């Protein structure tokens, strides 16, 4: 089963975002293994320079990752970056927490639709 986890405080939580995440999760569950996808997700930010509370800036960092959707495992989307011609062997696997995913969509070769 899917459980939504977030590091934000519940009193600040936007319930519309939870609904959006639930809809996104339901969409992800419709993908068949080996579907080429692009995943947009949030990442953590590190500052190596010194900061103070007055100079600290919170910056949202979004990444797009392209790969073959393999499955949902626990609360993670599992992608492969390379697939051998046997269609069973993968090299380069990425695991993205569902709570960080903001969008996922199929890649189209132009022949769908």
OpenMM code with the backbone's topology and positions (N, CA, C; nanometers):
from openmm import Vec3, app, unit

residues = "UNK UNK UNK UNK UNK UNK UNK UNK UNK UNK UNK UNK UNK UNK UNK UNK UNK UNK UNK UNK UNK UNK UNK UNK UNK UNK UNK UNK UNK UNK UNK UNK UNK UNK UNK UNK UNK UNK UNK UNK UNK UNK UNK UNK UNK UNK UNK UNK UNK UNK UNK UNK UNK UNK UNK UNK UNK UNK UNK UNK UNK UNK UNK UNK UNK UNK UNK UNK UNK UNK UNK UNK UNK UNK UNK UNK UNK UNK UNK UNK UNK UNK UNK UNK UNK UNK UNK UNK UNK UNK UNK UNK UNK UNK UNK UNK UNK UNK UNK UNK UNK UNK UNK UNK UNK UNK UNK UNK UNK UNK UNK UNK UNK".split()
positions = [
    Vec3(0.0836, -0.1186, 0.0000),
    Vec3(0.0000, 0.0000, 0.0000),
    Vec3(0.0875, 0.1242, 0.0000),
    Vec3(0.0311, 0.2337, -0.0401),
    Vec3(0.1044, 0.3596, -0.0529),
    Vec3(0.0768, 0.4469, 0.0673),
    Vec3(0.1807, 0.5013, 0.1251),
    Vec3(0.1623, 0.5965, 0.2339),
    Vec3(0.2359, 0.7236, 0.1971),
    Vec3(0.1670, 0.8346, 0.2062),
    Vec3(0.2267, 0.9630, 0.1700),
    Vec3(0.3051, 1.0153, 0.2888),
    Vec3(0.4312, 1.0482, 0.2646),
    Vec3(0.5153, 1.1051, 0.3697),
    Vec3(0.5709, 1.2364, 0.3201),
    Vec3(0.5797, 1.3314, 0.4083),
    Vec3(0.6350, 1.4606, 0.3713),
    Vec3(0.7094, 1.5165, 0.4911),
    Vec3(0.8123, 1.5961, 0.4632),
    Vec3(0.8883, 1.6540, 0.5738),
    Vec3(0.8276, 1.7850, 0.6224),
    Vec3(0.7211, 1.8320, 0.5572),
    Vec3(0.6601, 1.9570, 0.6019),
    Vec3(0.5672, 1.9308, 0.7198),
    Vec3(0.5441, 2.0325, 0.7982),
    Vec3(0.4563, 2.0203, 0.9141),
    Vec3(0.3113, 2.0044, 0.8689),
    Vec3(0.2353, 1.9255, 0.9419),
    Vec3(0.0961, 1.9019, 0.9037),
    Vec3(0.0122, 2.0289, 0.9076),
    Vec3(0.0425, 2.1205, 1.0001),
    Vec3(-0.0389, 2.2416, 1.0075),
    Vec3(-0.0130, 2.3343, 0.8892),
    Vec3(0.0968, 2.3139, 0.8181),
    Vec3(0.1262, 2.3942, 0.6992),
    Vec3(0.0942, 2.3185, 0.5725),
    Vec3(0.0442, 2.1966, 0.5844),
    Vec3(0.0262, 2.1093, 0.4692),
    Vec3(-0.0875, 2.1567, 0.3796),
    Vec3(-0.0638, 2.1561, 0.2513),
    Vec3(-0.1632, 2.1946, 0.1518),
    Vec3(-0.2350, 2.0677, 0.1053),
    Vec3(-0.3612, 2.0531, 0.1418),
    Vec3(-0.4370, 1.9323, 0.1095),
    Vec3(-0.4575, 1.9174, -0.0401),
    Vec3(-0.4537, 2.0290, -0.1163),
    Vec3(-0.4610, 2.0185, -0.2628),
    Vec3(-0.3394, 1.9458, -0.3165),
    Vec3(-0.2244, 1.9702, -0.2541),
    Vec3(-0.1027, 1.9019, -0.2970),
    Vec3(-0.1144, 1.7519, -0.2701),
    Vec3(-0.1743, 1.7148, -0.1571),
    Vec3(-0.1932, 1.5723, -0.1271),
    Vec3(-0.2832, 1.5078, -0.2326),
    Vec3(-0.3895, 1.5762, -0.2722),
    Vec3(-0.4784, 1.5233, -0.3752),
    Vec3(-0.4030, 1.5060, -0.5065),
    Vec3(-0.3192, 1.6052, -0.5401),
    Vec3(-0.2388, 1.5982, -0.6617),
    Vec3(-0.1422, 1.4806, -0.6544),
    Vec3(-0.0778, 1.4604, -0.5399),
    Vec3(0.0144, 1.3482, -0.5229),
    Vec3(-0.0581, 1.2155, -0.5358),
    Vec3(-0.1800, 1.2075, -0.4802),
    Vec3(-0.2580, 1.0848, -0.4911),
    Vec3(-0.2918, 1.0570, -0.6370),
    Vec3(-0.3326, 1.1604, -0.7106),
    Vec3(-0.3626, 1.1432, -0.8529),
    Vec3(-0.2377, 1.1026, -0.9295),
    Vec3(-0.1238, 1.1600, -0.8947),
    Vec3(0.0019, 1.1255, -0.9596),
    Vec3(0.0372, 0.9793, -0.9320),
    Vec3(0.0195, 0.9359, -0.8098),
    Vec3(0.0475, 0.7975, -0.7735),
    Vec3(-0.0428, 0.7021, -0.8513),
    Vec3(-0.1713, 0.7361, -0.8635),
    Vec3(-0.2631, 0.6522, -0.9403),
    Vec3(-0.2220, 0.6460, -1.0870),
    Vec3(-0.1728, 0.7570, -1.1414),
    Vec3(-0.1233, 0.7590, -1.2788),
    Vec3(-0.0015, 0.6678, -1.2935),
    Vec3(0.0918, 0.6774, -1.2001),
    Vec3(0.2126, 0.5950, -1.2051),
    Vec3(0.1761, 0.4469, -1.2053),
    Vec3(0.0757, 0.4098, -1.1280),
    Vec3(0.0361, 0.2697, -1.1183),
    Vec3(-0.0179, 0.2154, -1.2508),
    Vec3(-0.0564, 0.3028, -1.3442),
    Vec3(-0.1077, 0.2557, -1.4727),
    Vec3(0.0043, 0.2234, -1.5709),
    Vec3(0.1272, 0.2640, -1.5414),
    Vec3(0.2383, 0.2388, -1.6334),
    Vec3(0.2786, 0.0920, -1.6290),
    Vec3(0.2991, 0.0365, -1.7472),
    Vec3(0.3490, -0.1001, -1.7584),
    Vec3(0.5009, -0.0979, -1.7429),
    Vec3(0.5583, -0.2060, -1.6903),
    Vec3(0.7042, -0.2137, -1.6852),
    Vec3(0.7625, -0.1954, -1.8254),
    Vec3(0.8751, -0.1297, -1.8333),
    Vec3(0.9480, -0.1041, -1.9570),
    Vec3(0.8943, 0.0142, -2.0363),
    Vec3(0.8005, 0.0906, -1.9784),
    Vec3(0.7480, 0.2100, -2.0448),
    Vec3(0.8514, 0.3215, -2.0384),
    Vec3(0.8903, 0.3801, -2.1533),
    Vec3(0.9808, 0.4952, -2.1489),
    Vec3(0.9074, 0.6164, -2.0892),
    Vec3(0.9682, 0.6778, -1.9873),
    Vec3(0.9035, 0.7891, -1.9176),
    Vec3(1.0021, 0.9016, -1.8921),
    Vec3(0.9470, 1.0177, -1.8621),
    Vec3(1.0264, 1.1295, -1.8097),
    Vec3(0.9654, 1.1657, -1.6747),
    Vec3(1.0494, 1.1718, -1.5734),
    Vec3(1.0060, 1.1997, -1.4367),
    Vec3(1.0621, 1.3344, -1.3944),
    Vec3(0.9772, 1.4242, -1.3474),
    Vec3(1.0214, 1.5513, -1.2899),
    Vec3(1.0137, 1.5371, -1.1382),
    Vec3(1.1232, 1.5695, -1.0706),
    Vec3(1.1281, 1.5498, -0.9255),
    Vec3(1.2114, 1.6579, -0.8580),
    Vec3(1.1795, 1.6806, -0.7298),
    Vec3(1.2507, 1.7788, -0.6470),
    Vec3(1.3728, 1.7125, -0.5846),
    Vec3(1.4774, 1.7916, -0.5697),
    Vec3(1.5972, 1.7401, -0.5048),
    Vec3(1.6335, 1.8298, -0.3869),
    Vec3(1.7128, 1.7758, -0.2990),
    Vec3(1.7633, 1.8532, -0.1857),
    Vec3(1.8685, 1.9521, -0.2345),
    Vec3(1.8900, 2.0583, -0.1580),
    Vec3(1.9885, 2.1614, -0.1934),
    Vec3(2.0894, 2.1711, -0.0796),
    Vec3(2.2161, 2.1783, -0.1153),
    Vec3(2.3233, 2.1987, -0.0178),
    Vec3(2.3928, 2.3300, -0.0475),
    Vec3(2.4352, 2.3977, 0.0577),
    Vec3(2.5157, 2.5184, 0.0438),
    Vec3(2.6516, 2.4917, 0.1075),
    Vec3(2.7576, 2.5038, 0.0294),
    Vec3(2.8912, 2.4800, 0.0838),
    Vec3(2.9511, 2.6064, 0.1453),
    Vec3(2.8972, 2.7222, 0.1095),
    Vec3(2.9462, 2.8478, 0.1662),
    Vec3(2.8771, 2.8757, 0.2998),
    Vec3(2.9350, 2.9650, 0.3759),
    Vec3(2.8747, 3.0039, 0.5025),
    Vec3(2.7478, 3.0846, 0.4765),
    Vec3(2.6479, 3.0620, 0.5592),
    Vec3(2.5236, 3.1387, 0.5505),
    Vec3(2.4817, 3.1779, 0.6916),
    Vec3(2.3991, 3.2796, 0.6987),
    Vec3(2.3331, 3.3167, 0.8235),
    Vec3(2.1840, 3.3052, 0.7977),
    Vec3(2.1055, 3.3146, 0.9003),
    Vec3(1.9607, 3.3077, 0.8818),
    Vec3(1.9108, 3.4200, 0.7920),
    Vec3(1.9782, 3.5337, 0.7965),
    Vec3(1.9338, 3.6460, 0.7139),
    Vec3(1.9759, 3.6317, 0.5674),
    Vec3(2.0801, 3.5516, 0.5388),
    Vec3(2.1239, 3.5361, 0.3999),
    Vec3(2.0796, 3.4036, 0.3379),
    Vec3(2.0210, 3.3181, 0.4175),
    Vec3(1.9771, 3.1879, 0.3693),
    Vec3(1.8606, 3.2033, 0.2726),
    Vec3(1.8707, 3.1387, 0.1571),
    Vec3(1.7655, 3.1414, 0.0557),
    Vec3(1.7256, 2.9975, 0.0256),
    Vec3(1.5974, 2.9711, 0.0323),
    Vec3(1.5476, 2.8392, -0.0025),
    Vec3(1.5223, 2.8364, -0.1525),
    Vec3(1.5875, 2.7447, -0.2196),
    Vec3(1.5758, 2.7354, -0.3642),
    Vec3(1.5215, 2.5981, -0.4018),
    Vec3(1.4177, 2.5972, -0.4837),
    Vec3(1.3635, 2.4699, -0.5304),
    Vec3(1.4430, 2.4236, -0.6516),
    Vec3(1.4861, 2.2997, -0.6476),
    Vec3(1.5613, 2.2421, -0.7583),
    Vec3(1.4800, 2.1264, -0.8154),
    Vec3(1.4473, 2.1367, -0.9439),
    Vec3(1.3725, 2.0317, -1.0129),
    Vec3(1.4614, 1.9680, -1.1185),
    Vec3(1.4529, 1.8362, -1.1295),
    Vec3(1.5268, 1.7626, -1.2312),
    Vec3(1.4292, 1.6830, -1.3162),
    Vec3(1.4650, 1.6647, -1.4429),
    Vec3(1.3944, 1.5727, -1.5313),
    Vec3(1.4857, 1.4529, -1.5524),
    Vec3(1.4311, 1.3341, -1.5313),
    Vec3(1.5061, 1.2105, -1.5513),
    Vec3(1.4301, 1.1250, -1.6506),
    Vec3(1.5006, 1.0759, -1.7512),
    Vec3(1.4406, 0.9916, -1.8540),
    Vec3(1.4891, 0.8492, -1.8335),
    Vec3(1.3963, 0.7536, -1.8427),
    Vec3(1.4343, 0.6135, -1.8290),
    Vec3(1.3182, 0.5220, -1.8575),
    Vec3(1.3431, 0.3939, -1.8393),
    Vec3(1.2393, 0.2917, -1.8545),
    Vec3(1.1765, 0.2675, -1.7175),
    Vec3(1.0463, 0.2900, -1.7076),
    Vec3(0.9762, 0.2625, -1.5820),
    Vec3(0.9829, 0.1121, -1.5576),
    Vec3(1.0296, 0.0733, -1.4385),
    Vec3(1.0333, -0.0691, -1.4054),
    Vec3(0.9207, -0.1078, -1.3115),
    Vec3(0.9073, -0.0313, -1.2008),
    Vec3(0.8016, -0.0635, -1.1050),
    Vec3(0.8000, 0.0379, -0.9917),
    Vec3(0.6981, 0.0255, -0.9088),
    Vec3(0.6937, 0.0965, -0.7814),
    Vec3(0.7332, -0.0046, -0.6755),
    Vec3(0.8307, 0.0325, -0.5943),
    Vec3(0.8744, -0.0548, -0.4864),
    Vec3(0.8686, 0.0262, -0.3582),
    Vec3(0.7842, -0.0161, -0.2663),
    Vec3(0.7578, 0.0601, -0.1449),
    Vec3(0.7083, 0.1985, -0.1871),
    Vec3(0.7746, 0.3049, -0.1493),
    Vec3(0.7346, 0.4411, -0.1868),
    Vec3(0.8314, 0.5009, -0.2880),
    Vec3(0.8841, 0.4190, -0.3772),
    Vec3(0.9839, 0.4629, -0.4745),
    Vec3(0.9450, 0.4211, -0.6163),
    Vec3(0.9764, 0.5074, -0.7128),
    Vec3(0.9652, 0.4720, -0.8534),
    Vec3(1.1032, 0.4249, -0.8974),
    Vec3(1.1078, 0.3074, -0.9610),
    Vec3(1.2336, 0.2489, -1.0051),
    Vec3(1.2426, 0.2622, -1.1569),
    Vec3(1.3508, 0.3272, -1.2036),
    Vec3(1.3757, 0.3492, -1.3456),
    Vec3(1.5074, 0.2837, -1.3854),
    Vec3(1.5147, 0.2407, -1.5118),
    Vec3(1.6409, 0.1925, -1.5679),
    Vec3(1.6804, 0.2858, -1.6813),
    Vec3(1.8098, 0.3094, -1.6940),
    Vec3(1.8578, 0.4017, -1.7964),
    Vec3(1.9002, 0.3305, -1.9240),
    Vec3(1.9401, 0.2063, -1.9129),
    Vec3(1.9838, 0.1285, -2.0290),
    Vec3(1.9192, -0.0094, -2.0238),
    Vec3(1.8746, -0.0559, -2.1412),
    Vec3(1.8128, -0.1885, -2.1500),
    Vec3(1.8823, -0.2658, -2.2609),
    Vec3(1.9210, -0.3875, -2.2300),
    Vec3(1.9824, -0.4714, -2.3324),
    Vec3(1.8753, -0.5187, -2.4300),
    Vec3(1.9189, -0.5660, -2.5453),
    Vec3(1.8254, -0.6110, -2.6481),
    Vec3(1.7431, -0.7324, -2.6066),
    Vec3(1.7840, -0.8032, -2.5013),
    Vec3(1.7055, -0.9172, -2.4550),
    Vec3(1.5782, -0.8740, -2.3820),
    Vec3(1.5633, -0.7403, -2.3598),
    Vec3(1.4467, -0.6823, -2.2911),
    Vec3(1.4276, -0.7335, -2.1487),
    Vec3(1.5317, -0.7910, -2.0908),
    Vec3(1.5227, -0.8407, -1.9535),
    Vec3(1.6328, -0.7856, -1.8636),
    Vec3(1.7405, -0.7379, -1.9246),
    Vec3(1.8566, -0.6960, -1.8489),
    Vec3(1.8709, -0.5444, -1.8563),
    Vec3(1.8920, -0.4835, -1.7389),
    Vec3(1.9034, -0.3381, -1.7296),
    Vec3(2.0357, -0.3012, -1.6652),
    Vec3(2.0881, -0.1859, -1.7040),
    Vec3(2.2089, -0.1336, -1.6420),
    Vec3(2.1837, 0.0134, -1.6114),
    Vec3(2.2204, 0.0557, -1.4941),
    Vec3(2.1954, 0.1927, -1.4523),
    Vec3(2.0523, 0.2059, -1.4044),
    Vec3(2.0304, 0.1871, -1.2776),
    Vec3(1.8959, 0.1926, -1.2197),
    Vec3(1.8886, 0.3100, -1.1231),
    Vec3(1.7831, 0.3899, -1.1358),
    Vec3(1.7587, 0.5014, -1.0455),
    Vec3(1.6343, 0.4752, -0.9633),
    Vec3(1.6361, 0.5200, -0.8401),
    Vec3(1.5235, 0.5000, -0.7486),
    Vec3(1.4874, 0.6361, -0.6916),
    Vec3(1.3659, 0.6843, -0.7236),
    Vec3(1.3226, 0.8185, -0.6832),
    Vec3(1.2065, 0.8061, -0.5848),
    Vec3(1.2153, 0.8693, -0.4670),
    Vec3(1.1028, 0.8651, -0.3727),
    Vec3(0.9776, 0.9288, -0.4350),
    Vec3(0.8635, 0.8626, -0.4208),
    Vec3(0.7369, 0.9138, -0.4759),
    Vec3(0.7050, 1.0526, -0.4209),
    Vec3(0.7418, 1.0788, -0.2970),
    Vec3(0.7093, 1.2081, -0.2364),
    Vec3(0.7825, 1.3241, -0.3026),
    Vec3(0.8886, 1.2962, -0.3785),
    Vec3(0.9641, 1.4014, -0.4464),
    Vec3(0.9198, 1.4224, -0.5909),
    Vec3(0.8390, 1.3326, -0.6432),
    Vec3(0.7984, 1.3397, -0.7832),
    Vec3(0.6865, 1.4428, -0.8001),
    Vec3(0.7068, 1.5347, -0.8941),
    Vec3(0.6049, 1.6357, -0.9229),
    Vec3(0.5288, 1.6049, -1.0516),
    Vec3(0.5906, 1.5240, -1.1408),
    Vec3(0.5235, 1.4893, -1.2663),
    Vec3(0.5911, 1.3661, -1.3250),
    Vec3(0.5126, 1.2848, -1.3939),
    Vec3(0.5662, 1.1711, -1.4677),
    Vec3(0.4800, 1.1550, -1.5913),
    Vec3(0.5458, 1.1348, -1.7060),
    Vec3(0.4704, 1.1195, -1.8300),
    Vec3(0.5439, 1.0245, -1.9229),
    Vec3(0.4655, 0.9621, -2.0091),
    Vec3(0.5228, 0.8705, -2.1071),
    Vec3(0.5982, 0.9489, -2.2134),
    Vec3(0.7082, 0.8931, -2.2598),
    Vec3(0.7753, 0.9463, -2.3771),
    Vec3(0.7038, 0.8880, -2.4993),
    Vec3(0.6834, 0.9687, -2.5979),
    Vec3(0.6124, 0.9235, -2.7168),
    Vec3(0.7076, 0.9182, -2.8345),
    Vec3(0.6916, 0.8143, -2.9155),
    Vec3(0.7744, 0.8044, -3.0349),
    Vec3(0.7063, 0.8691, -3.1545),
    Vec3(0.5917, 0.9330, -3.1300),
    Vec3(0.5203, 1.0005, -3.2373),
    Vec3(0.4163, 0.9136, -3.3035),
    Vec3(0.4111, 0.7856, -3.2676),
    Vec3(0.3148, 0.6955, -3.3296),
    Vec3(0.1948, 0.6683, -3.2408),
    Vec3(0.2022, 0.7087, -3.1125),
    Vec3(0.0858, 0.6950, -3.0245),
    Vec3(-0.0176, 0.7964, -3.0692),
    Vec3(-0.1361, 0.7790, -3.0271),
    Vec3(-0.2460, 0.8740, -3.0470),
    Vec3(-0.2977, 0.8666, -3.1845),
] * unit.nanometer
topology = app.Topology()
chain = topology.addChain("A")
for resn in residues:
    res = topology.addResidue(resn, chain)
    for name in ("N", "CA", "C"):
        topology.addAtom(name, app.Element.getBySymbol(name[0]), res)
